[in-house]
Every structure is written in C-alpha cells, then in structure tokens.
Amino acid sequence: MKRPCALAEWLFRFASSQKNVDRLAMWLGGTVSIVGVVLAIVILVMLILR
C-alpha cells in the first residue's frame, strides 16, 4: 500500500483530537463573524453616506 503524503498524515493526526477540531471551528467561526460584522458596518456606512 502506498504511503500517504506528509500533509495527509498531519491532517489525520490533527483530526484525531476532538479538541483540535473544536479549536479550529471556534477560530474559523470567530473569523467569519468578525468579517461579517465589518462588512455589514461598511455597507451601512456606504448606504448612509449615499
């Protein structure tokens, strides 16, 4: 059987811990939330100034 690449091995090790997956989900969710709030504020300001 062919050995998986180093990235695949790292991903398997990373995903084997639920704590790692939870931390990644919280980080990504927070980032998306912040980007969404900033985008909403920018659109609001543009609509008000128009």
JONOR-V820071 format. One record per residue. N is the residue number from 1. RES is the residue in one letter. SS is DSSP state (@ for helix, = for strand, . for the rest). NEAR is the number of other C-alpha atoms within 12 Angstrom. D_CENTER is the distance of its C-alpha to the mean C-alpha in Angstrom with 1 decimal. Layout:
BEGIN
N;RES;SS;NEAR;D_CENTER
N;RES;SS;NEAR;D_CENTER
END
This chain:
BEGIN
1;M;.;3;33.1
2;K;.;4;30.9
3;R;.;8;28.6
4;P;.;11;24.8
5;C;.;10;23.3
6;A;@;10;21.9
7;L;@;11;18.3
8;A;@;12;18.9
9;E;@;13;20.6
10;W;@;13;17.8
11;L;@;15;15.3
12;F;@;16;18.0
13;R;@;15;18.6
14;F;@;17;15.0
15;A;@;17;14.7
16;S;.;13;18.2
17;S;.;14;17.2
18;Q;@;13;15.9
19;K;@;13;15.1
20;N;@;16;12.7
21;V;@;18;10.9
22;D;@;15;11.1
23;R;@;15;9.9
24;L;@;16;6.6
25;A;@;16;6.4
26;M;@;14;7.7
27;W;@;14;5.8
28;L;@;14;2.5
29;G;@;15;5.8
30;G;@;14;7.6
31;T;@;14;6.3
32;V;@;14;6.8
33;S;@;15;9.9
34;I;@;14;11.2
35;V;@;14;11.1
36;G;@;14;12.8
37;V;@;14;15.3
38;V;@;14;16.1
39;L;@;14;16.7
40;A;@;14;18.8
41;I;@;14;20.8
42;V;@;14;21.5
43;I;@;14;22.7
44;L;@;13;24.8
45;V;@;12;26.4
46;M;@;11;27.2
47;L;@;10;28.8
48;I;@;9;30.8
49;L;@;8;32.0
50;R;.;7;33.0
END
